[in-house]
């Protein structure tokens, strides 16, 4: 794949990434090159970065997902907690616990927004889906200390993740 002329902007960039996944461009080097070309084209918007992080994680490319998350922050996008959550799950499943811990800390200290109860619930749901319990317990502990205070829904998610 090569970078196309993106007159329709982010929709076509997202579509191109999705098509690459569907067409089996899943060899690490080919997929990484495809994403690199889209990044260099300058057409990716914050939503595209978030979706691409999710696609990379779903295909097992944790390192590329980490790089893309870092690039989002470098480009002054404000990654949503779900983007951090996807990367944390991917790193944890790949046995890269240091990267998972660093990403978790970045999520908690990102500038410009505090985690809401809804954000925490979404991230905890990702942890449950990925069956990673250590970050789930860390987030629960942080919520108990600094807020937002967990509700019954959050406790149920954490119990399912463990």
N, C-alpha and C positions, 0 to 999 in steps of 0.2 A: 504494500500500500504506500501511496505517496500522499503528501498533504494536498488536499483539493483546494479549489477556490471556494472560500467560505463566505458566500454572499448572505446566506441565512444565519450566519453566526453560530452560536453555541448549539442550536438544535442539530445542525449537520455534524458538528464535531462529536456530539454525544452519539448520534446515529452511526457515525463512522466507527467509533470505538465499539459500540454494541455489535455492529456487523462483523467487525474483525473477530470478536469473541465467537459469534455464531458461526462464522466460516472456518473456524478452527485455526486461526492465527495465534495459537497458544504456545508455540515454542518460545521460550523465554526471550531469546534475542529478537525474534521477529515482532513479538508483541511489544517489547520494550522500545524497539525502534519505531513502531507505529505510534505509540504514545508520545515518544520524543518529538516526532515530526509534528504532531498536533500541538504539543506545547510550544514548539518553536514558531508555529504559524501565528501565535498570538490570539487565537480565536476562542480559547477556552475561558469560560466564565466560572464564577465560583461554583455554580450548580454542577457544571461539567467536571470540575476538579473533584467535587464530592462524589459524584456518580462514578468517576474513573477510579477513585480510591476504592470504592465499594467493589467495582468489577475486578480490580487487581487483587484485592483480598480474596474474593470468591474464587479466583483462578489460582490462588496460592502464591502470588508474587508479593510477598510481604515487604521485601526490600524496596521494590518500586513504589509500593504504597507509602512507605515511610518517606521516600524521596519526594513524592508528590505532595504529601502533607507538609513537609518542610518548605517546598516551593510555594504552596498556598500562603503560608505565613510570610515568606520572603516577598511575595507580590502584594502584601497588605490585604489579602483576603482574610476574613474572620472564619476559619473553619468551624463548622458546627460540631457539637459534641459527638454526633454520630460518626463523623469522619475519624475523630480520635478513637472512638470506640471500636470501629472496624480495624484500625491499625493495631490497637492493643490486643484484640482477639487474634489477629493474624500472627503477630509477634509471639504471643503466648503459645499458640498451637505449633509454631515453628521452633519452639524451645529457646527463643530469643528473649529471655526474661528481662535482661537489662534494658533492651530497646523498649519492651512493653512498659517497664517501670518509668523510663524517661518520658515516653509518650503520655503516660498517665499523669505524671507531674506537670507536663506541658498543658494538658487539658485543664487541670485544676488551677493553673496560674496564668492562663491566657488572658491577655489584656482586653478590656472592653466589655466583658460580660461575666456575670456570675452564673453558675449552673442553677437552673430552675428545677423544681420538682419533676416537671415533665421531661426536661433534658436528662436528669438522673435516671428516670424510669426508662427512657429510650436506650441509654447507654447500658444500663443493667440488663435490659432485654437482650442486647447484643451479647453481653457476657454470658447470659443464660443459654442463648442459642449456640454460642461457641463453646459452651461447657468449660469456661475458665472461671474458677472460683476465687482465686487470690485477688484479682482486681475488683471483683464484686464486693468482697469483704472490705477492701481498702476504701472503696467509694462509700459504702455504708458507714464505716467508721468516721470518715470525713464528714458525711452528712450529719451524723450525730453530734460531732464536735462543732461544726461551723455552719450547718444548715445547707440547704433547706431540710427541715426535719422530715425524716422518712414517715410515710404513712403505711397502712396495711398492705397496699398494692406493692410498694417497694420491698417490704419485708418478705412478701410471698415470692417476688422475683429472685431475691437473694437466696432464699431457701431452695428454690428450684435450681439455681445456678450451682449450689453446693451439692 
